[in-house]
Amino acid sequence: MNKIYNRFSSNKIFSATLFLLIISCSVVTAQSNNPNEIIENLKSEFERVKDYKADVSIKINASMLKVPKMNAVFYFKQPDKTHIESTSFAMIPKQGVNFSPVSFLSGKYNLIFARKENIDGRELTVIKIIPLNEDSGVLLTTIWVDQVKKVIRKLESTTKTSGTFNVDFSYDEKMEYPLPSKIIFSFNLDKMGLPQNQKDKSKRRRRRISGIKGKVILTYSNYKVNTDLPDTLFEKKKIE
């Protein structure tokens, strides 16, 4: 009788444990479809980064355009202060430098949950951001959010004057903060334009580069996070 009772008790304990385990896993893996909640989670996670400094290696891949590999030091301080130290960094499209989750959430906007999408074995939540401010230079931004890591894995933005650009983000899994190890910025040279000092006045030259597509690959290293960077650092030079 004791053996039967013990076996029955063991089965009940095993069943209860299995049930609790299933429920726990369901809670952990459950992902919200509420775009406002998802965006707030992104903001809260990034707000842990008060400031940072990082070395950046920049490589440009574009046909008919030879640009040597560049290096820079990039500084950031909440909420949106940025500073770059490099003699050649002006070649980099500014849209791809500041990857703060709040950089494209200024003013009023509508958030729309689009779908779930599996990319590289990760379930990502696709959200569309529609600015309501008529003065906004952005028409629509779509982001692919990794809710587990609370980071953006991919971004696509359509602007009024610069066409559409795409940004892909990679992260070091050992990194404590939501800061990328690599950003790949895909652009259209004709639509994005060149800095004034790089433009050629020749119409034939402009026609020749028209429509050239390329990528800017930014690799980040040597992060120094939350070191209380002084405000004076950002007053000297700012990205306009």
C-alpha positions as a Markdown table, in Angstrom:
| # | Residue | x | y | z |
|---|---|---|---|---|
| 1 | Met | 0.0 | 0.0 | 0.0 |
| 2 | Asn | 2.8 | 2.4 | 0.9 |
| 3 | Lys | 4.5 | 1.7 | -2.5 |
| 4 | Ile | 1.3 | 2.5 | -4.3 |
| 5 | Tyr | 0.8 | 5.7 | -2.2 |
| 6 | Asn | 4.4 | 6.8 | -2.8 |
| 7 | Arg | 4.1 | 6.2 | -6.5 |
| 8 | Phe | 0.8 | 8.2 | -6.6 |
| 9 | Ser | 2.4 | 11.0 | -4.7 |
| 10 | Ser | 5.4 | 11.1 | -6.9 |
| 11 | Asn | 3.3 | 11.2 | -10.0 |
| 12 | Lys | 1.3 | 14.1 | -8.6 |
| 13 | Ile | 4.4 | 16.0 | -7.7 |
| 14 | Phe | 5.9 | 15.4 | -11.1 |
| 15 | Ser | 2.7 | 16.5 | -12.9 |
| 16 | Ala | 2.4 | 19.6 | -10.8 |
| 17 | Thr | 6.1 | 20.5 | -11.4 |
| 18 | Leu | 5.7 | 19.9 | -15.2 |
| 19 | Phe | 2.6 | 22.1 | -15.2 |
| 20 | Leu | 4.3 | 24.9 | -13.4 |
| 21 | Leu | 7.3 | 24.6 | -15.7 |
| 22 | Ile | 5.1 | 24.9 | -18.8 |
| 23 | Ile | 3.3 | 27.9 | -17.3 |
| 24 | Ser | 6.6 | 29.6 | -16.4 |
| 25 | Cys | 8.0 | 29.0 | -19.9 |
| 26 | Ser | 4.9 | 30.4 | -21.5 |
| 27 | Val | 5.2 | 33.5 | -19.4 |
| 28 | Val | 8.8 | 34.0 | -20.2 |
| 29 | Thr | 8.4 | 33.5 | -23.9 |
| 30 | Ala | 5.2 | 35.4 | -24.3 |
| 31 | Gln | 5.8 | 38.6 | -26.3 |
| 32 | Ser | 3.5 | 41.7 | -26.3 |
| 33 | Asn | 1.7 | 42.8 | -29.4 |
| 34 | Asn | 1.1 | 46.2 | -27.8 |
| 35 | Pro | 3.4 | 48.7 | -29.8 |
| 36 | Asn | 3.3 | 51.3 | -27.0 |
| 37 | Glu | 4.4 | 48.8 | -24.4 |
| 38 | Ile | 7.2 | 47.6 | -26.7 |
| 39 | Ile | 8.5 | 51.1 | -27.4 |
| 40 | Glu | 8.4 | 52.0 | -23.7 |
| 41 | Asn | 10.5 | 48.8 | -23.0 |
| 42 | Leu | 13.0 | 49.9 | -25.6 |
| 43 | Lys | 13.2 | 53.4 | -24.1 |
| 44 | Ser | 13.6 | 52.1 | -20.6 |
| 45 | Glu | 16.4 | 49.7 | -21.6 |
| 46 | Phe | 18.3 | 52.4 | -23.4 |
| 47 | Glu | 17.9 | 54.9 | -20.6 |
| 48 | Arg | 20.2 | 52.8 | -18.6 |
| 49 | Val | 22.9 | 54.2 | -20.8 |
| 50 | Lys | 23.5 | 57.7 | -19.5 |
| 51 | Asp | 26.5 | 58.3 | -21.8 |
| 52 | Tyr | 29.2 | 56.4 | -23.7 |
| 53 | Lys | 32.3 | 56.7 | -25.7 |
| 54 | Ala | 33.3 | 54.2 | -28.4 |
| 55 | Asp | 35.8 | 53.7 | -31.2 |
| 56 | Val | 34.2 | 53.4 | -34.6 |
| 57 | Ser | 35.7 | 51.8 | -37.7 |
| 58 | Ile | 34.0 | 52.9 | -40.9 |
| 59 | Lys | 34.0 | 51.1 | -44.2 |
| 60 | Ile | 32.1 | 52.2 | -47.3 |
| 61 | Asn | 31.2 | 49.7 | -50.0 |
| 62 | Ala | 29.9 | 51.4 | -53.2 |
| 63 | Ser | 30.5 | 50.8 | -56.9 |
| 64 | Met | 32.5 | 53.6 | -58.7 |
| 65 | Leu | 33.3 | 55.1 | -55.3 |
| 66 | Lys | 36.6 | 54.5 | -53.6 |
| 67 | Val | 36.8 | 55.6 | -50.0 |
| 68 | Pro | 39.6 | 54.6 | -47.6 |
| 69 | Lys | 38.7 | 52.9 | -44.3 |
| 70 | Met | 38.1 | 55.5 | -41.6 |
| 71 | Asn | 38.3 | 55.6 | -37.9 |
| 72 | Ala | 36.5 | 57.9 | -35.4 |
| 73 | Val | 35.6 | 58.3 | -31.8 |
| 74 | Phe | 31.9 | 58.6 | -31.1 |
| 75 | Tyr | 30.4 | 60.2 | -28.0 |
| 76 | Phe | 26.8 | 60.1 | -26.8 |
| 77 | Lys | 25.0 | 61.6 | -23.9 |
| 78 | Gln | 21.3 | 61.4 | -23.0 |
| 79 | Pro | 18.9 | 62.4 | -24.3 |
| 80 | Asp | 20.4 | 63.2 | -27.8 |
| 81 | Lys | 23.8 | 64.8 | -27.5 |
| 82 | Thr | 26.4 | 63.4 | -30.0 |
| 83 | His | 30.0 | 64.3 | -30.8 |
| 84 | Ile | 32.4 | 62.8 | -33.4 |
| 85 | Glu | 36.1 | 63.1 | -33.5 |
| 86 | Ser | 37.4 | 62.4 | -36.9 |
| 87 | Thr | 38.8 | 64.4 | -39.9 |
| 88 | Ser | 36.9 | 62.3 | -42.5 |
| 89 | Phe | 33.7 | 61.3 | -40.7 |
| 90 | Ala | 31.6 | 63.8 | -42.6 |
| 91 | Met | 31.3 | 61.2 | -45.4 |
| 92 | Ile | 29.0 | 59.1 | -43.1 |
| 93 | Pro | 25.2 | 59.7 | -43.5 |
| 94 | Lys | 24.1 | 61.1 | -40.2 |
| 95 | Gln | 20.9 | 59.0 | -40.2 |
| 96 | Gly | 23.0 | 55.9 | -39.6 |
| 97 | Val | 25.1 | 57.2 | -36.7 |
| 98 | Asn | 22.7 | 57.9 | -33.9 |
| 99 | Phe | 20.9 | 54.6 | -33.2 |
| 100 | Ser | 19.1 | 55.7 | -30.0 |
| 101 | Pro | 15.6 | 54.2 | -29.9 |
| 102 | Val | 14.2 | 57.6 | -29.2 |
| 103 | Ser | 16.0 | 59.4 | -32.0 |
| 104 | Phe | 13.1 | 58.9 | -34.4 |
| 105 | Leu | 10.3 | 59.2 | -31.8 |
| 106 | Ser | 10.3 | 63.0 | -31.4 |
| 107 | Gly | 7.0 | 64.8 | -31.6 |
| 108 | Lys | 3.6 | 63.1 | -32.0 |
| 109 | Tyr | 3.3 | 59.8 | -33.8 |
| 110 | Asn | 1.1 | 56.7 | -34.3 |
| 111 | Leu | 2.4 | 53.2 | -33.6 |
| 112 | Ile | 1.0 | 50.2 | -35.4 |
| 113 | Phe | 1.7 | 46.6 | -34.7 |
| 114 | Ala | 2.4 | 45.0 | -38.1 |
| 115 | Arg | 3.3 | 41.3 | -37.5 |
| 116 | Lys | 5.7 | 38.9 | -36.0 |
| 117 | Glu | 8.7 | 37.8 | -38.2 |
| 118 | Asn | 11.4 | 35.2 | -37.7 |
| 119 | Ile | 14.8 | 36.4 | -38.8 |
| 120 | Asp | 18.0 | 34.4 | -38.0 |
| 121 | Gly | 16.2 | 32.2 | -35.6 |
| 122 | Arg | 14.8 | 35.1 | -33.6 |
| 123 | Glu | 11.1 | 36.1 | -33.3 |
| 124 | Leu | 11.0 | 39.8 | -34.0 |
| 125 | Thr | 8.1 | 42.2 | -33.6 |
| 126 | Val | 7.5 | 44.5 | -36.6 |
| 127 | Ile | 6.2 | 48.0 | -35.7 |
| 128 | Lys | 5.4 | 50.9 | -37.9 |
| 129 | Ile | 5.9 | 54.5 | -36.7 |
| 130 | Ile | 4.0 | 57.2 | -38.5 |
| 131 | Pro | 4.9 | 60.8 | -37.5 |
| 132 | Leu | 2.0 | 63.2 | -37.1 |
| 133 | Asn | 4.0 | 66.4 | -37.3 |
| 134 | Glu | 3.8 | 67.9 | -40.7 |
| 135 | Asp | 7.3 | 69.3 | -40.3 |
| 136 | Ser | 8.8 | 65.9 | -39.8 |
| 137 | Gly | 11.2 | 64.8 | -42.5 |
| 138 | Val | 10.2 | 61.2 | -42.1 |
| 139 | Leu | 7.2 | 59.7 | -43.6 |
| 140 | Leu | 7.3 | 56.2 | -42.2 |
| 141 | Thr | 9.7 | 54.2 | -40.1 |
| 142 | Thr | 9.5 | 50.4 | -39.6 |
| 143 | Ile | 11.5 | 48.7 | -36.9 |
| 144 | Trp | 12.1 | 45.0 | -36.1 |
| 145 | Val | 12.2 | 44.6 | -32.3 |
| 146 | Asp | 13.9 | 41.8 | -30.4 |
| 147 | Gln | 11.7 | 41.9 | -27.3 |
| 148 | Val | 13.8 | 39.3 | -25.5 |
| 149 | Lys | 17.0 | 41.5 | -25.6 |
| 150 | Lys | 14.9 | 44.8 | -25.8 |
| 151 | Val | 16.9 | 46.0 | -28.9 |
| 152 | Ile | 16.2 | 47.0 | -32.5 |
| 153 | Arg | 17.6 | 44.5 | -35.0 |
| 154 | Lys | 16.5 | 46.2 | -38.2 |
| 155 | Leu | 15.2 | 49.6 | -39.3 |
| 156 | Glu | 13.7 | 50.9 | -42.5 |
| 157 | Ser | 12.8 | 54.6 | -42.9 |
| 158 | Thr | 11.3 | 56.5 | -45.7 |
| 159 | Thr | 12.0 | 60.3 | -45.7 |
| 160 | Lys | 10.5 | 63.2 | -47.7 |
| 161 | Thr | 13.8 | 64.2 | -49.3 |
| 162 | Ser | 16.3 | 61.4 | -49.0 |
| 163 | Gly | 14.3 | 58.4 | -50.1 |
| 164 | Thr | 14.4 | 55.1 | -48.1 |
| 165 | Phe | 17.3 | 53.8 | -46.1 |
| 166 | Asn | 17.8 | 50.6 | -44.2 |
| 167 | Val | 19.9 | 49.9 | -41.1 |
| 168 | Asp | 20.8 | 46.5 | -39.7 |
| 169 | Phe | 22.1 | 46.1 | -36.1 |
| 170 | Ser | 24.3 | 43.4 | -34.6 |
| 171 | Tyr | 25.1 | 43.1 | -30.9 |
| 172 | Asp | 27.7 | 41.4 | -28.8 |
| 173 | Glu | 25.7 | 38.9 | -26.6 |
| 174 | Lys | 28.1 | 39.6 | -23.7 |
| 175 | Met | 27.4 | 43.3 | -23.8 |
| 176 | Glu | 25.6 | 44.5 | -20.7 |
| 177 | Tyr | 24.0 | 47.5 | -22.4 |
| 178 | Pro | 21.8 | 47.7 | -25.6 |
| 179 | Leu | 24.7 | 49.1 | -27.7 |
| 180 | Pro | 25.5 | 47.5 | -31.1 |
| 181 | Ser | 28.8 | 46.1 | -32.1 |
| 182 | Lys | 28.0 | 46.7 | -35.8 |
| 183 | Ile | 25.7 | 48.8 | -37.9 |
| 184 | Ile | 25.2 | 48.3 | -41.6 |
| 185 | Phe | 23.6 | 51.3 | -43.2 |
| 186 | Ser | 22.4 | 50.8 | -46.8 |
| 187 | Phe | 21.9 | 53.9 | -48.9 |
| 188 | Asn | 21.3 | 55.4 | -52.3 |
| 189 | Leu | 24.2 | 57.8 | -53.1 |
| 190 | Asp | 22.0 | 60.0 | -55.3 |
| 191 | Lys | 19.2 | 60.3 | -52.9 |
| 192 | Met | 21.3 | 60.7 | -49.7 |
| 193 | Gly | 23.6 | 63.2 | -51.3 |
| 194 | Leu | 27.2 | 64.1 | -50.5 |
| 195 | Pro | 28.6 | 66.7 | -48.1 |
| 196 | Gln | 29.0 | 70.1 | -49.7 |
| 197 | Asn | 32.8 | 69.8 | -49.8 |
| 198 | Gln | 32.5 | 66.5 | -51.7 |
| 199 | Lys | 30.1 | 67.6 | -54.4 |
| 200 | Asp | 31.3 | 68.1 | -57.9 |
| 201 | Lys | 29.8 | 71.1 | -59.7 |
| 202 | Ser | 30.0 | 69.2 | -63.0 |
| 203 | Lys | 26.6 | 68.0 | -64.1 |
| 204 | Arg | 28.2 | 65.1 | -65.9 |
| 205 | Arg | 29.8 | 64.0 | -62.7 |
| 206 | Arg | 26.5 | 64.2 | -60.8 |
| 207 | Arg | 24.8 | 62.1 | -63.6 |
| 208 | Arg | 27.5 | 59.5 | -63.4 |
| 209 | Ile | 27.0 | 58.9 | -59.6 |
| 210 | Ser | 23.3 | 59.1 | -59.9 |
| 211 | Gly | 21.6 | 56.0 | -58.5 |
| 212 | Ile | 24.7 | 54.4 | -57.1 |
| 213 | Lys | 23.8 | 52.2 | -54.1 |
| 214 | Gly | 26.1 | 51.2 | -51.3 |
| 215 | Lys | 26.6 | 50.3 | -47.7 |
| 216 | Val | 28.3 | 51.9 | -44.8 |
| 217 | Ile | 29.6 | 49.4 | -42.2 |
| 218 | Leu | 30.3 | 50.9 | -38.8 |
| 219 | Thr | 32.1 | 48.6 | -36.3 |
| 220 | Tyr | 32.0 | 49.7 | -32.6 |
| 221 | Ser | 34.6 | 48.7 | -30.0 |
| 222 | Asn | 36.1 | 49.8 | -26.7 |
| 223 | Tyr | 32.8 | 51.0 | -25.2 |
| 224 | Lys | 33.1 | 53.1 | -22.1 |
| 225 | Val | 29.6 | 53.5 | -20.6 |
| 226 | Asn | 28.3 | 55.8 | -18.0 |
| 227 | Thr | 31.5 | 57.7 | -17.3 |
| 228 | Asp | 29.7 | 61.0 | -16.7 |
| 229 | Leu | 30.9 | 62.8 | -19.9 |
| 230 | Pro | 31.0 | 66.6 | -19.5 |
| 231 | Asp | 28.4 | 68.7 | -21.4 |
| 232 | Thr | 31.2 | 70.9 | -22.7 |
| 233 | Leu | 32.4 | 68.1 | -24.9 |
| 234 | Phe | 29.2 | 68.3 | -26.9 |
| 235 | Glu | 29.1 | 72.1 | -27.0 |
| 236 | Lys | 32.3 | 72.3 | -29.0 |
| 237 | Lys | 31.2 | 70.2 | -32.0 |
| 238 | Lys | 27.8 | 68.8 | -32.8 |
| 239 | Ile | 26.4 | 66.8 | -35.7 |
| 240 | Glu | 24.1 | 69.2 | -37.6 |
